[in-house]
Amino acid sequence: MKAIEIHSLKKIFGDKSVLDNLTLDVEKGEVFGLLGPNGAGKTTMIRTVLTLLKPTAGRVIVWGHDVASHPREVRQVLGYVPQEKAVDRFLTGREHLLLVADLYHLTKSDAQNRIGTVLELVDLADRADEVVNNYSGGMKKKLDIACGLIPDPKILVLDEPTLGLDVESRIRIWDYIRQLQRGGLTILMTTNYLDEADQLCSRIAILDRGRLAALGSPEGLKKGLGGDRVTVQFSPEDDRLEKLAGSLKQELPFISDVKVSAEDHALEIRVASNEEALAPLIQSIHKHGKPILAIQYSRPTLEDVFVTYTGHKIKEDSALL
Amino acid sequence: MNKLIQETTALTMRSVRRLARERISMAFGLIQPMLFWLILFGNLFQKTAQIPGFQAPNYITFLTAGVVVMTVLNSGLSGGVDLLFDKESGFLERLLSAPISRNSLIFSRFIFVMAITSVQILIILLVAYLLFGVYPHSGLLGLGFIMLVGLFFGLGLIAISLTLAFAIKGHGNFFALMGFLTLPLIFLSTALVPLQAMPGWMAFVAEFNPMTYAVEAVREVIIGGWFWGDMLKILVILLVFDAVSIGLSSRVFHRQVG
C-alpha cells in the first residue's frame, strides 16, 4: 500500500480547471514535495488530500481510504500544518495542543504524553503556558507544527512550512522535518522555495497550471537535464552565433545541446562532464576565431529543472505573497 | 456520542478561555445595552408613555423588554463572528481537517453564545430592578419564560449569523451587512414603541418581524400578564423562525464544509 495514491485527479472551480488529470503516488516514509508557483494547483491538491475539497473527477486514496467516500478515516491518519500561522492569539500554546488533542479524541493521559513529546520536539516546553500573542513568527510556526503532530499522524501535511520565516527559523524547521522523516513519518509538503525542496524532499512533483510537469528525485531530475551547462559569452560585435553553435555540435561529441541566447551574445552548451569538456570546447571556439568574453560553468539546479519543464521561472516575487 | 461531547466541550472551552482574556470587550458588551438603551434611551423617551393606548405604567418598564430582546439580537447576530475570523486566519481549516463531526462546530457556538446571552439578560433585569424598580410581575416562572424566549429567538439568530459568516467573503462585508440589518430589525419591531404608535406600514411590517413576538412575550410577563394562549403561540412562531434559519444554515454550512 502507498501512503497516498492519486489517480487522474481533476478539480474544476466554476469554469476554471485547477487540477488536470493528476496522477502520482506518495510512498510511505518519504518526504514528498509539491513544487510550483502560486496558482499551480499545489494548495488545491493538498486540500483535496485533506478532504477539505471534493475531487471533480478521479480518485484520491490516503492510507487505503478514499477521500470522497471515507473522509473521516482519512482525517484520522493525517496531521495538518496550514500555510497561514493558524493560531488563536488569545490561547496559550498548551491550550492549542489540548484543543487539537480533544478534536482527535485522545484520552487525557494520552493527550498529556503527546503534548509533552511534541513540545519537547519543537523546543516550546518553557513557553507553552504563554499566550500566543507574545510568540514570534517562528514560534507560532513551531506551535503550528506541534498541533499537526499531536494526533501522532501517519502522514504529516505541510503547506509552505517556511513561508515568510527568517533564516534561522527556516533552518530549525528543516531540522524538524528531517528528524520526523528519520522517525519514519511520511511527509507531504508544498513549497515554492527550490532550495527547500532540494534539501528536504526524497521526491518532488513539479506542478504547472494544474498539470504534472515533472516527477522524480531532485538528483534524478537534475541529471535528467542531460549534463552540466557551460555558458560562453562573446563580444556584442560577434553575430552569426548560430553558425558557431552548429559547428560545435558537429565537432564535439560530448555536447548534447547548444542554445543561442541572442540578446546576451552567449551560447548555452550542455555537456556530459566538465572535466573532459572544458578544454576541447575552448580550443574549438578559439579555432573558429571568436574571442571569449566570459565563460561560466554550472551544474544544473532545481531552478533549471523547473525552467526546463515549465518553460518559465518560478517567480521569486510569488514567494512573498 | 462521547466523541461529539468531547469535541463540543473542547470547542466551547476555547471560546470561554478567549473570553476570559478579552475582559475589556466583555465589559463593554455588558455595559452597552444598559447604558445606551436602558438609561439614555429610556430617559429620553419617557413621554412615549403618554401616548394613548400605552399599556405599561412607564416607559422604562416598557423598554426593559425591548432591551432584553435587543441584547439577544446583538449577541445572536454576532454569534458567527468568531467563525468568520477562524475562516480568515486559517484556523477553521485546522478544525475541519480534524476527524470531528461538523455539527460540533455549530453546537459549541450555540452553547457558548446562549450562555453569554443568558447572563446578559439576567444582568439587564437586575439593573432594571435596582435602578428603576422594574421586575417581572409574573415571578420566577416569568423569569424562566423570558430566558426561554431569549433562547428560542437567539437560536435562529445565531444560525443566521453562522450562515452569513460562511457565505460572505471578508469580515468587512459581514459587519456592513450586520449593521444594515440590525437597526431596521429593531425599529420595525415593538422594542421601542408599541404597534399602535407606529405609522401604518411600519406596524404592518413589524407584524412579520420575529423580534416583535419575542419582545411582546417578554413584555407581557414583565408587566404582569400570564396569557397562556399568547405565550404558546409566540413560542411556536419563534420555533418556526428557528427551524427556517437552522435549515438554511445547515444547507449553506454543509455545502461549504462537506
Interface residues (C-beta under 8 A of the other chain):
Chain A: L50 T51 L52 K54 P71 R72 E73 R75 Q76 L78 Y80 P82 Q83 E84 K85 A86 V87 D88 F90 L91 E95 L98 L99 V100 D102 L103 Y104 H105 V131 C147 P151
Chain B: K3 Q6 E7 T9 A10 L11 M13 R14 R17 R18 R21 E22 S89 G90 F91 E93 R94 L95 L96 S97 A98 P99 I100 V257 G258
